[in-house]
Amino acid sequence: MKNNHQLQVNGRVKFELDKTRERTGLIQLHIWKEFATTDMYGVLKNMLGDNFIDSPQYQLNQKVRPFFQSGSHDPKSNYYLIEFWSDDEEAIDQWVQKLEENYVHDFAMAHASAITEQEHKELDEMAERYAFFEELNKI
């Protein structure tokens, strides 16, 4: 399994999943700059706050034990850090994939009436990146 995964749009890093455990001993998800939006903040809060025991998100959260380490206090912080208090890398990959799916879906729904051609292109590029996780899980 690869140690890092970066999602890039137009050559800019939007987030990095760092599996090296060098900084804190934990797998960390860094969400950077223009991807650390209030929309992303809402998606993170919804995913982290899902307390319905029968929901797939709750069950996944129990496996990976995500902790909103940085940015949880400020939706406009420009940087979010999620730490995973788990060694289950496959489940962590699933959690990050679900984050991408939720963000793309929520972003598209929230901005459907005012979406630009460039945003359509970026959303299409993000959707294509889901295939990366399929390949990541094969490694």
N, CA, C and O atoms as a GROMACS GRO file, in nm:
protein
  556
    1MET      N    1   0.084  -0.117   0.000
    1MET     CA    2   0.000   0.000   0.000
    1MET      C    3   0.089   0.124   0.000
    1MET      O    4   0.189   0.130   0.072
    2LYS      N    5   0.054   0.222  -0.079
    2LYS     CA    6   0.132   0.346  -0.086
    2LYS      C    7   0.119   0.424   0.044
    2LYS      O    8   0.018   0.415   0.114
    3ASN      N    9   0.225   0.500   0.075
    3ASN     CA   10   0.225   0.577   0.198
    3ASN      C   11   0.147   0.707   0.188
    3ASN      O   12   0.089   0.752   0.287
    4ASN      N   13   0.143   0.767   0.071
    4ASN     CA   14   0.073   0.894   0.055
    4ASN      C   15  -0.019   0.887  -0.065
    4ASN      O   16   0.006   0.815  -0.161
    5HIS      N   17  -0.125   0.964  -0.058
    5HIS     CA   18  -0.215   0.983  -0.171
    5HIS      C   19  -0.249   1.130  -0.174
    5HIS      O   20  -0.286   1.189  -0.072
    6GLN      N   21  -0.236   1.191  -0.290
    6GLN     CA   22  -0.272   1.331  -0.307
    6GLN      C   23  -0.382   1.341  -0.412
    6GLN      O   24  -0.377   1.275  -0.516
    7LEU      N   25  -0.480   1.424  -0.383
    7LEU     CA   26  -0.579   1.461  -0.483
    7LEU      C   27  -0.538   1.597  -0.536
    7LEU      O   28  -0.528   1.693  -0.460
    8GLN      N   29  -0.514   1.603  -0.667
    8GLN     CA   30  -0.476   1.729  -0.729
    8GLN      C   31  -0.578   1.766  -0.835
    8GLN      O   32  -0.624   1.680  -0.911
    9VAL      N   33  -0.613   1.893  -0.840
    9VAL     CA   34  -0.699   1.947  -0.944
    9VAL      C   35  -0.624   2.064  -1.004
    9VAL      O   36  -0.583   2.156  -0.933
   10ASN      N   37  -0.607   2.062  -1.135
   10ASN     CA   38  -0.533   2.166  -1.206
   10ASN      C   39  -0.393   2.185  -1.148
   10ASN      O   40  -0.344   2.297  -1.138
   11GLY      N   41  -0.330   2.074  -1.109
   11GLY     CA   42  -0.194   2.078  -1.060
   11GLY      C   43  -0.177   2.126  -0.917
   11GLY      O   44  -0.065   2.134  -0.867
   12ARG      N   45  -0.287   2.159  -0.850
   12ARG     CA   46  -0.280   2.206  -0.711
   12ARG      C   47  -0.327   2.095  -0.618
   12ARG      O   48  -0.428   2.031  -0.643
   13VAL      N   49  -0.253   2.074  -0.510
   13VAL     CA   50  -0.289   1.971  -0.413
   13VAL      C   51  -0.410   2.018  -0.334
   13VAL      O   52  -0.409   2.127  -0.276
   14LYS      N   53  -0.514   1.936  -0.333
   14LYS     CA   54  -0.635   1.967  -0.257
   14LYS      C   55  -0.634   1.898  -0.122
   14LYS      O   56  -0.678   1.955  -0.022
   15PHE      N   57  -0.584   1.776  -0.119
   15PHE     CA   58  -0.561   1.711   0.009
   15PHE      C   59  -0.455   1.604  -0.006
   15PHE      O   60  -0.424   1.559  -0.116
   16GLU      N   61  -0.401   1.564   0.109
   16GLU     CA   62  -0.301   1.459   0.111
   16GLU      C   63  -0.335   1.364   0.223
   16GLU      O   64  -0.356   1.405   0.337
   17LEU      N   65  -0.340   1.236   0.191
   17LEU     CA   66  -0.355   1.131   0.292
   17LEU      C   67  -0.215   1.078   0.319
   17LEU      O   68  -0.156   1.011   0.235
   18ASP      N   69  -0.163   1.109   0.437
   18ASP     CA   70  -0.026   1.074   0.475
   18ASP      C   71  -0.029   0.948   0.561
   18ASP      O   72  -0.077   0.951   0.675
   19LYS      N   73   0.022   0.838   0.506
   19LYS     CA   74   0.023   0.711   0.578
   19LYS      C   75   0.159   0.678   0.638
   19LYS      O   76   0.180   0.568   0.688
   20THR      N   77   0.252   0.774   0.634
   20THR     CA   78   0.387   0.746   0.683
   20THR      C   79   0.392   0.738   0.835
   20THR      O   80   0.480   0.672   0.890
   21ARG      N   81   0.300   0.801   0.903
   21ARG     CA   82   0.294   0.804   1.050
   21ARG      C   83   0.416   0.873   1.111
   21ARG      O   84   0.444   0.857   1.230
   22GLU      N   85   0.489   0.950   1.030
   22GLU     CA   86   0.612   1.013   1.078
   22GLU      C   87   0.587   1.128   1.175
   22GLU      O   88   0.666   1.149   1.267
   23ARG      N   89   0.480   1.201   1.157
   23ARG     CA   90   0.458   1.322   1.238
   23ARG      C   91   0.406   1.289   1.378
   23ARG      O   92   0.456   1.342   1.477
   24THR      N   93   0.305   1.203   1.386
   24THR     CA   94   0.240   1.176   1.515
   24THR      C   95   0.223   1.028   1.544
   24THR      O   96   0.175   0.991   1.651
   25GLY      N   97   0.263   0.944   1.452
   25GLY     CA   98   0.238   0.801   1.468
   25GLY      C   99   0.101   0.760   1.418
   25GLY      O  100   0.065   0.642   1.425
   26LEU      N  101   0.025   0.856   1.367
   26LEU     CA  102  -0.110   0.830   1.318
   26LEU      C  103  -0.118   0.860   1.168
   26LEU      O  104  -0.042   0.942   1.117
   27ILE      N  105  -0.210   0.795   1.100
   27ILE     CA  106  -0.240   0.832   0.961
   27ILE      C  107  -0.318   0.963   0.966
   27ILE      O  108  -0.411   0.979   1.046
   28GLN      N  109  -0.279   1.057   0.879
   28GLN     CA  110  -0.340   1.190   0.881
   28GLN      C  111  -0.393   1.228   0.743
   28GLN      O  112  -0.334   1.193   0.641
   29LEU      N  113  -0.504   1.300   0.743
   29LEU     CA  114  -0.560   1.357   0.621
   29LEU      C  115  -0.547   1.509   0.633
   29LEU      O  116  -0.606   1.571   0.721
   30HIS      N  117  -0.468   1.568   0.542
   30HIS     CA  118  -0.449   1.713   0.538
   30HIS      C  119  -0.534   1.768   0.424
   30HIS      O  120  -0.523   1.723   0.310
   31ILE      N  121  -0.619   1.865   0.455
   31ILE     CA  122  -0.703   1.928   0.353
   31ILE      C  123  -0.659   2.074   0.344
   31ILE      O  124  -0.662   2.147   0.443
   32TRP      N  125  -0.618   2.114   0.224
   32TRP     CA  126  -0.549   2.240   0.203
   32TRP      C  127  -0.636   2.348   0.139
   32TRP      O  128  -0.728   2.318   0.063
   33LYS      N  129  -0.606   2.469   0.170
   33LYS     CA  130  -0.645   2.594   0.108
   33LYS      C  131  -0.784   2.596   0.047
   33LYS      O  132  -0.882   2.581   0.119
   34GLU      N  133  -0.794   2.613  -0.085
   34GLU     CA  134  -0.926   2.633  -0.144
   34GLU      C  135  -1.016   2.511  -0.138
   34GLU      O  136  -1.135   2.521  -0.167
   35PHE      N  137  -0.962   2.395  -0.102
   35PHE     CA  138  -1.045   2.277  -0.082
   35PHE      C  139  -1.099   2.275   0.061
   35PHE      O  140  -1.198   2.207   0.089
   36ALA      N  141  -1.035   2.348   0.152
   36ALA     CA  142  -1.081   2.360   0.290
   36ALA      C  143  -1.186   2.470   0.296
   36ALA      O  144  -1.163   2.577   0.352
   37THR      N  145  -1.300   2.442   0.238
   37THR     CA  146  -1.408   2.540   0.227
   37THR      C  147  -1.514   2.514   0.333
   37THR      O  148  -1.511   2.413   0.403
   38THR      N  149  -1.607   2.608   0.344
   38THR     CA  150  -1.718   2.586   0.435
   38THR      C  151  -1.804   2.467   0.389
   38THR      O  152  -1.864   2.399   0.471
   39ASP      N  153  -1.809   2.443   0.257
   39ASP     CA  154  -1.879   2.324   0.207
   39ASP      C  155  -1.810   2.197   0.256
   39ASP      O  156  -1.877   2.104   0.303
   40MET      N  157  -1.677   2.192   0.246
   40MET     CA  158  -1.603   2.076   0.294
   40MET      C  159  -1.620   2.061   0.445
   40MET      O  160  -1.635   1.950   0.495
   41TYR      N  161  -1.617   2.172   0.516
   41TYR     CA  162  -1.636   2.170   0.661
   41TYR      C  163  -1.769   2.104   0.696
   41TYR      O  164  -1.777   2.021   0.787
   42GLY      N  165  -1.874   2.142   0.624
   42GLY     CA  166  -2.006   2.083   0.647
   42GLY      C  167  -2.007   1.933   0.623
   42GLY      O  168  -2.066   1.858   0.700
   43VAL      N  169  -1.942   1.890   0.515
   43VAL     CA  170  -1.935   1.747   0.485
   43VAL      C  171  -1.859   1.674   0.596
   43VAL      O  172  -1.903   1.568   0.642
   44LEU      N  173  -1.745   1.730   0.638
   44LEU     CA  174  -1.668   1.667   0.746
   44LEU      C  175  -1.750   1.656   0.874
   44LEU      O  176  -1.753   1.551   0.937
   45LYS      N  177  -1.817   1.765   0.912
   45LYS     CA  178  -1.896   1.763   1.035
   45LYS      C  179  -2.009   1.660   1.026
   45LYS      O  180  -2.038   1.591   1.123
   46ASN      N  181  -2.073   1.650   0.909
   46ASN     CA  182  -2.180   1.552   0.892
   46ASN      C  183  -2.126   1.410   0.903
   46ASN      O  184  -2.187   1.324   0.968
   47MET      N  185  -2.013   1.385   0.840
   47MET     CA  186  -1.956   1.250   0.845
   47MET      C  187  -1.909   1.215   0.986
   47MET      O  188  -1.935   1.105   1.035
   48LEU      N  189  -1.841   1.308   1.052
   48LEU     CA  190  -1.788   1.283   1.185
   48LEU      C  191  -1.898   1.277   1.291
   48LEU      O  192  -1.884   1.210   1.393
   49GLY      N  193  -2.007   1.347   1.266
   49GLY     CA  194  -2.114   1.354   1.364
   49GLY      C  195  -2.225   1.252   1.345
   49GLY      O  196  -2.326   1.257   1.416
   50ASP      N  197  -2.210   1.161   1.251
   50ASP     CA  198  -2.314   1.061   1.227
   50ASP      C  199  -2.316   0.962   1.343
   50ASP      O  200  -2.225   0.881   1.358
   51ASN      N  201  -2.421   0.970   1.425
   51ASN     CA  202  -2.432   0.885   1.543
   51ASN      C  203  -2.546   0.784   1.533
   51ASN      O  204  -2.590   0.730   1.635
   52PHE      N  205  -2.595   0.758   1.412
   52PHE     CA  206  -2.699   0.659   1.393
   52PHE      C  207  -2.633   0.522   1.381
   52PHE      O  208  -2.566   0.493   1.282
   53ILE      N  209  -2.650   0.439   1.481
   53ILE     CA  210  -2.576   0.313   1.493
   53ILE      C  211  -2.588   0.225   1.369
   53ILE      O  212  -2.493   0.155   1.335
   54ASP      N  213  -2.703   0.227   1.303
   54ASP     CA  214  -2.722   0.141   1.186
   54ASP      C  215  -2.666   0.199   1.057
   54ASP      O  216  -2.666   0.131   0.954
   55SER      N  217  -2.619   0.324   1.060
   55SER     CA  218  -2.574   0.385   0.935
   55SER      C  219  -2.435   0.333   0.897
   55SER      O  220  -2.351   0.310   0.984
   56PRO      N  221  -2.412   0.314   0.767
   56PRO     CA  222  -2.279   0.270   0.722
   56PRO      C  223  -2.169   0.368   0.761
   56PRO      O  224  -2.057   0.326   0.789
   57GLN      N  225  -2.200   0.498   0.763
   57GLN     CA  226  -2.098   0.597   0.801
   57GLN      C  227  -2.058   0.580   0.947
   57GLN      O  228  -1.939   0.585   0.979
   58TYR      N  229  -2.155   0.560   1.034
   58TYR     CA  230  -2.124   0.539   1.176
   58TYR      C  231  -2.036   0.416   1.192
   58TYR      O  232  -1.938   0.418   1.267
   59GLN      N  233  -2.070   0.308   1.123
   59GLN     CA  234  -1.993   0.185   1.134
   59GLN      C  235  -1.851   0.204   1.082
   59GLN      O  236  -1.756   0.150   1.140
   60LEU      N  237  -1.836   0.280   0.973
   60LEU     CA  238  -1.702   0.309   0.921
   60LEU      C  239  -1.624   0.397   1.019
   60LEU      O  240  -1.505   0.375   1.041
   61ASN      N  241  -1.691   0.496   1.077
   61ASN     CA  242  -1.625   0.581   1.177
   61ASN      C  243  -1.574   0.499   1.295
   61ASN      O  244  -1.468   0.528   1.350
   62GLN      N  245  -1.650   0.397   1.335
   62GLN     CA  246  -1.606   0.313   1.446
   62GLN      C  247  -1.479   0.236   1.411
   62GLN      O  248  -1.396   0.209   1.498
   63LYS      N  249  -1.463   0.202   1.284
   63LYS     CA  250  -1.342   0.130   1.241
   63LYS      C  251  -1.219   0.220   1.238
   63LYS      O  252  -1.111   0.180   1.280
   64VAL      N  253  -1.236   0.343   1.187
   64VAL     CA  254  -1.119   0.428   1.163
   64VAL      C  255  -1.096   0.532   1.272
   64VAL      O  256  -0.988   0.590   1.281
   65ARG      N  257  -1.196   0.556   1.355
   65ARG     CA  258  -1.188   0.650   1.466
   65ARG      C  259  -1.126   0.785   1.425
   65ARG      O  260  -1.020   0.822   1.474
   66PRO      N  261  -1.194   0.857   1.333
   66PRO     CA  262  -1.142   0.987   1.288
   66PRO      C  263  -1.154   1.094   1.396
   66PRO      O  264  -1.253   1.098   1.469
   67PHE      N  265  -1.053   1.179   1.403
   67PHE     CA  266  -1.051   1.289   1.500
   67PHE      C  267  -1.019   1.418   1.425
   67PHE      O  268  -0.917   1.428   1.357
   68PHE      N  269  -1.108   1.516   1.437
   68PHE     CA  270  -1.092   1.646   1.370
   68PHE      C  271  -0.993   1.729   1.451
   68PHE      O  272  -1.031   1.803   1.540
   69GLN      N  273  -0.865   1.715   1.418
   69GLN     CA  274  -0.757   1.770   1.498
   69GLN      C  275  -0.737   1.920   1.478
   69GLN      O  276  -0.713   1.992   1.574
   70SER      N  277  -0.747   1.967   1.354
   70SER     CA  278  -0.721   2.109   1.326
   70SER      C  279  -0.829   2.163   1.234
   70SER      O  280  -0.865   2.099   1.135
   71GLY      N  281  -0.880   2.280   1.266
   71GLY     CA  282  -0.983   2.343   1.184
   71GLY      C  283  -1.124   2.318   1.231
   71GLY      O  284  -1.218   2.376   1.177
   72SER      N  285  -1.143   2.232   1.330
   72SER     CA  286  -1.279   2.199   1.374
   72SER      C  287  -1.350   2.318   1.437
   72SER      O  288  -1.473   2.323   1.439
   73HIS      N  289  -1.275   2.412   1.487
   73HIS     CA  290  -1.331   2.530   1.553
   73HIS      C  291  -1.368   2.642   1.455
   73HIS      O  292  -1.437   2.736   1.493
   74ASP      N  293  -1.322   2.632   1.329
   74ASP     CA  294  -1.338   2.743   1.236
   74ASP      C  295  -1.362   2.692   1.094
   74ASP      O  296  -1.270   2.642   1.030
   75PRO      N  297  -1.485   2.705   1.044
   75PRO     CA  298  -1.514   2.659   0.908
   75PRO      C  299  -1.434   2.732   0.800
   75PRO      O  300  -1.425   2.683   0.687
   76LYS      N  301  -1.376   2.845   0.832
   76LYS     CA  302  -1.299   2.924   0.735
   76LYS      C  303  -1.149   2.920   0.765
   76LYS      O  304  -1.077   3.014   0.731
   77SER      N  305  -1.102   2.813   0.827
   77SER     CA  306  -0.964   2.810   0.874
   77SER      C  307  -0.860   2.792   0.764
   77SER      O  308  -0.742   2.819   0.788
   78ASN      N  309  -0.898   2.749   0.645
   78ASN     CA  310  -0.805   2.733   0.533
   78ASN      C  311  -0.719   2.607   0.544
   78ASN      O  312  -0.635   2.582   0.458
   79TYR      N  313  -0.739   2.528   0.650
   79TYR     CA  314  -0.666   2.403   0.666
   79TYR      C  315  -0.741   2.315   0.766
   79TYR      O  316  -0.778   2.359   0.875
   80TYR      N  317  -0.764   2.191   0.726
   80TYR     CA  318  -0.827   2.093   0.815
   80TYR      C  319  -0.734   1.973   0.827
   80TYR      O  320  -0.671   1.932   0.730
   81LEU      N  321  -0.727   1.918   0.946
   81LEU     CA  322  -0.649   1.798   0.971
   81LEU      C  323  -0.737   1.695   1.041
   81LEU      O  324  -0.792   1.721   1.148
   82ILE      N  325  -0.748   1.579   0.979
   82ILE     CA  326  -0.819   1.466   1.038
   82ILE      C  327  -0.714   1.360   1.070
   82ILE      O  328  -0.636   1.322   0.983
   83GLU      N  329  -0.711   1.314   1.194
   83GLU     CA  330  -0.624   1.203   1.232
   83GLU      C  331  -0.710   1.078   1.247
   83GLU      O  332  -0.823   1.084   1.295
   84PHE      N  333  -0.655   0.966   1.205
   84PHE     CA  334  -0.725   0.839   1.217
   84PHE      C  335  -0.657   0.757   1.326
   84PHE      O  336  -0.540   0.721   1.313
   85TRP      N  337  -0.730   0.729   1.432
   85TRP     CA  338  -0.677   0.654   1.545
   85TRP      C  339  -0.705   0.506   1.523
   85TRP      O  340  -0.771   0.440   1.603
   86SER      N  341  -0.652   0.455   1.410
   86SER     CA  342  -0.676   0.317   1.369
   86SER      C  343  -0.560   0.273   1.281
   86SER      O  344  -0.492   0.355   1.220
   87ASP      N  345  -0.538   0.143   1.276
   87ASP     CA  346  -0.439   0.085   1.186
   87ASP      C  347  -0.502   0.023   1.061
   87ASP      O  348  -0.431  -0.034   0.979
   88ASP      N  349  -0.633   0.034   1.048
   88ASP     CA  350  -0.706  -0.029   0.937
   88ASP      C  351  -0.697   0.060   0.814
   88ASP      O  352  -0.786   0.142   0.789
   89GLU      N  353  -0.589   0.045   0.736
   89GLU     CA  354  -0.566   0.133   0.620
   89GLU      C  355  -0.673   0.117   0.513
   89GLU      O  356  -0.707   0.214   0.446
   90GLU      N  357  -0.724  -0.002   0.496
   90GLU     CA  358  -0.830  -0.023   0.396
   90GLU      C  359  -0.955   0.055   0.433
   90GLU      O  360  -1.017   0.118   0.348
   91ALA      N  361  -0.993   0.052   0.560
   91ALA     CA  362  -1.110   0.127   0.605
   91ALA      C  363  -1.085   0.277   0.595
   91ALA      O  364  -1.176   0.353   0.562
   92ILE      N  365  -0.962   0.320   0.624
   92ILE     CA  366  -0.928   0.463   0.612
   92ILE      C  367  -0.940   0.506   0.466
   92ILE      O  368  -0.993   0.614   0.438
   93ASP      N  369  -0.893   0.424   0.373
   93ASP     CA  370  -0.910   0.455   0.230
   93ASP      C  371  -1.058   0.467   0.194
   93ASP      O  372  -1.096   0.555   0.117
   94GLN      N  373  -1.140   0.379   0.248
   94GLN     CA  374  -1.285   0.385   0.223
   94GLN      C  375  -1.343   0.515   0.278
   94GLN      O  376  -1.428   0.577   0.214
   95TRP      N  377  -1.297   0.556   0.396
   95TRP     CA  378  -1.348   0.678   0.458
   95TRP      C  379  -1.313   0.799   0.372
   95TRP      O  380  -1.397   0.886   0.349
   96VAL      N  381  -1.190   0.804   0.323
   96VAL     CA  382  -1.147   0.917   0.239
   96VAL      C  383  -1.223   0.916   0.106
   96VAL      O  384  -1.261   1.021   0.056
   97GLN      N  385  -1.244   0.797   0.050
   97GLN     CA  386  -1.323   0.789  -0.073
   97GLN      C  387  -1.465   0.839  -0.049
   97GLN      O  388  -1.520   0.910  -0.133
   98LYS      N  389  -1.523   0.804   0.063
   98LYS     CA  390  -1.658   0.850   0.097
   98LYS      C  391  -1.660   1.002   0.114
   98LYS      O  392  -1.756   1.068   0.075
   99LEU      N  393  -1.554   1.056   0.172
   99LEU     CA  394  -1.544   1.201   0.185
   99LEU      C  395  -1.545   1.268   0.047
   99LEU      O  396  -1.617   1.366   0.027
  100GLU      N  397  -1.467   1.216  -0.047
  100GLU     CA  398  -1.466   1.272  -0.182
  100GLU      C  399  -1.605   1.261  -0.246
  100GLU      O  400  -1.653   1.358  -0.306
  101GLU      N  401  -1.668   1.146  -0.233
  101GLU     CA  402  -1.801   1.126  -0.291
  101GLU      C  403  -1.901   1.224  -0.231
  101GLU      O  404  -1.977   1.288  -0.304
  102ASN      N  405  -1.901   1.236  -0.099
  102ASN     CA  406  -1.995   1.327  -0.032
  102ASN      C  407  -1.970   1.471  -0.071
  102ASN      O  408  -2.064   1.546  -0.094
  103TYR      N  409  -1.842   1.510  -0.078
  103TYR     CA  410  -1.810   1.648  -0.112
  103TYR      C  411  -1.854   1.680  -0.254
  103TYR      O  412  -1.918   1.782  -0.279
  104VAL      N  413  -1.820   1.593  -0.347
  104VAL     CA  414  -1.857   1.618  -0.487
  104VAL      C  415  -2.009   1.623  -0.500
  104VAL      O  416  -2.062   1.711  -0.568
  105HIS      N  417  -2.078   1.529  -0.436
  105HIS     CA  418  -2.225   1.527  -0.443
  105HIS      C  419  -2.284   1.653  -0.381
  105HIS      O  420  -2.367   1.719  -0.443
  106ASP      N  421  -2.242   1.686  -0.259
  106ASP     CA  422  -2.299   1.803  -0.191
  106ASP      C  423  -2.264   1.932  -0.263
  106ASP      O  424  -2.347   2.022  -0.272
  107PHE      N  425  -2.141   1.942  -0.314
  107PHE     CA  426  -2.100   2.062  -0.386
  107PHE      C  427  -2.185   2.077  -0.512
  107PHE      O  428  -2.234   2.186  -0.542
  108ALA      N  429  -2.202   1.969  -0.585
  108ALA     CA  430  -2.280   1.974  -0.709
  108ALA      C  431  -2.425   2.011  -0.681
  108ALA      O  432  -2.485   2.090  -0.754
  109MET      N  433  -2.481   1.954  -0.575
  109MET     CA  434  -2.621   1.984  -0.541
  109MET      C  435  -2.638   2.128  -0.495
  109MET      O  436  -2.734   2.195  -0.533
  110ALA      N  437  -2.545   2.176  -0.414
  110ALA     CA  438  -2.556   2.311  -0.359
  110ALA      C  439  -2.536   2.418  -0.465
  110ALA      O  440  -2.592   2.528  -0.454
  111HIS      N  441  -2.458   2.387  -0.567
  111HIS     CA  442  -2.423   2.489  -0.666
  111HIS      C  443  -2.475   2.456  -0.806
  111HIS      O  444  -2.428   2.513  -0.905
  112ALA      N  445  -2.571   2.368  -0.815
  112ALA     CA  446  -2.618   2.321  -0.946
  112ALA      C  447  -2.668   2.434  -1.034
  112ALA      O  448  -2.646   2.432  -1.155
  113SER      N  449  -2.735   2.532  -0.976
  113SER     CA  450  -2.791   2.638  -1.058
  113SER      C  451  -2.688   2.742  -1.100
  113SER      O  452  -2.710   2.815  -1.197
  114ALA      N  453  -2.577   2.752  -1.027
  114ALA     CA  454  -2.480   2.856  -1.056
  114ALA      C  455  -2.343   2.800  -1.093
  114ALA      O  456  -2.243   2.870  -1.083
  115ILE      N  457  -2.339   2.677  -1.135
  115ILE     CA  458  -2.210   2.613  -1.161
  115ILE      C  459  -2.154   2.659  -1.296
  115ILE      O  460  -2.227   2.669  -1.395
  116THR      N  461  -2.026   2.685  -1.299
  116THR     CA  462  -1.961   2.731  -1.421
  116THR      C  463  -1.906   2.612  -1.500
  116THR      O  464  -1.900   2.500  -1.450
  117GLU      N  465  -1.866   2.639  -1.622
  117GLU     CA  466  -1.805   2.535  -1.704
  117GLU      C  467  -1.676   2.482  -1.639
  117GLU      O  468  -1.650   2.362  -1.642
  118GLN      N  469  -1.596   2.571  -1.581
  118GLN     CA  470  -1.473   2.529  -1.514
  118GLN      C  471  -1.505   2.439  -1.396
  118GLN      O  472  -1.436   2.340  -1.373
  119GLU      N  473  -1.607   2.473  -1.319
  119GLU     CA  474  -1.646   2.389  -1.205
  119GLU      C  475  -1.694   2.253  -1.251
  119GLU      O  476  -1.665   2.152  -1.188
  120HIS      N  477  -1.769   2.250  -1.363
  120HIS     CA  478  -1.810   2.120  -1.420
  120HIS      C  479  -1.687   2.036  -1.451
  120HIS      O  480  -1.683   1.917  -1.421
  121LYS      N  481  -1.587   2.099  -1.512
  121LYS     CA  482  -1.466   2.027  -1.547
  121LYS      C  483  -1.395   1.974  -1.423
  121LYS      O  484  -1.352   1.858  -1.420
  122GLU      N  485  -1.384   2.057  -1.319
  122GLU     CA  486  -1.319   2.013  -1.196
  122GLU      C  487  -1.397   1.899  -1.129
  122GLU      O  488  -1.337   1.805  -1.077
  123LEU      N  489  -1.529   1.907  -1.131
  123LEU     CA  490  -1.609   1.799  -1.073
  123LEU      C  491  -1.590   1.669  -1.151
  123LEU      O  492  -1.581   1.561  -1.092
  124ASP      N  493  -1.584   1.680  -1.282
  124ASP     CA  494  -1.558   1.562  -1.365
  124ASP      C  495  -1.422   1.502  -1.331
  124ASP      O  496  -1.408   1.380  -1.321
  125GLU      N  497  -1.321   1.589  -1.315
  125GLU     CA  498  -1.188   1.539  -1.279
  125GLU      C  499  -1.190   1.472  -1.143
  125GLU      O  500  -1.125   1.368  -1.124
  126MET      N  501  -1.263   1.528  -1.048
  126MET     CA  502  -1.271   1.468  -0.916
  126MET      C  503  -1.339   1.331  -0.923
  126MET      O  504  -1.296   1.236  -0.858
  127ALA      N  505  -1.444   1.322  -1.001
  127ALA     CA  506  -1.514   1.195  -1.015
  127ALA      C  507  -1.423   1.088  -1.074
  127ALA      O  508  -1.429   0.972  -1.035
  128GLU      N  509  -1.339   1.128  -1.169
  128GLU     CA  510  -1.244   1.032  -1.228
  128GLU      C  511  -1.143   0.983  -1.127
  128GLU      O  512  -1.091   0.872  -1.140
  129ARG      N  513  -1.115   1.062  -1.026
  129ARG     CA  514  -1.016   1.024  -0.925
  129ARG      C  515  -1.064   0.910  -0.836
  129ARG      O  516  -0.984   0.846  -0.768
  130TYR      N  517  -1.195   0.884  -0.835
  130TYR     CA  518  -1.245   0.772  -0.754
  130TYR      C  519  -1.180   0.641  -0.799
  130TYR      O  520  -1.156   0.552  -0.718
  131ALA      N  521  -1.150   0.631  -0.927
  131ALA     CA  522  -1.085   0.511  -0.979
  131ALA      C  523  -0.950   0.490  -0.913
  131ALA      O  524  -0.903   0.377  -0.902
  132PHE      N  525  -0.887   0.598  -0.870
  132PHE     CA  526  -0.758   0.587  -0.804
  132PHE      C  527  -0.768   0.500  -0.679
  132PHE      O  528  -0.679   0.419  -0.652
  133PHE      N  529  -0.876   0.516  -0.603
  133PHE     CA  530  -0.891   0.438  -0.480
  133PHE      C  531  -0.908   0.290  -0.510
  133PHE      O  532  -0.864   0.205  -0.433
  134GLU      N  533  -0.970   0.259  -0.622
  134GLU     CA  534  -0.982   0.120  -0.661
  134GLU      C  535  -0.842   0.063  -0.686
  134GLU      O  536  -0.811  -0.049  -0.643
  135GLU      N  537  -0.757   0.139  -0.754
  135GLU     CA  538  -0.621   0.096  -0.780
  135GLU      C  539  -0.540   0.092  -0.652
  135GLU      O  540  -0.458   0.002  -0.632
  136LEU      N  541  -0.562   0.190  -0.564
  136LEU     CA  542  -0.490   0.196  -0.438
  136LEU      C  543  -0.516   0.070  -0.354
  136LEU      O  544  -0.424   0.017  -0.290
  137ASN      N  545  -0.638   0.024  -0.354
  137ASN     CA  546  -0.672  -0.094  -0.276
  137ASN      C  547  -0.616  -0.222  -0.336
  137ASN      O  548  -0.608  -0.324  -0.267
  138LYS      N  549  -0.577  -0.219  -0.462
  138LYS     CA  550  -0.519  -0.337  -0.527
  138LYS      C  551  -0.370  -0.351  -0.498
  138LYS      O  552  -0.312  -0.459  -0.513
  139ILE      N  553  -0.308  -0.240  -0.456
  139ILE     CA  554  -0.163  -0.240  -0.434
  139ILE      C  555  -0.128  -0.312  -0.307
  139ILE      O  556  -0.010  -0.322  -0.271
   0.00000   0.00000   0.00000
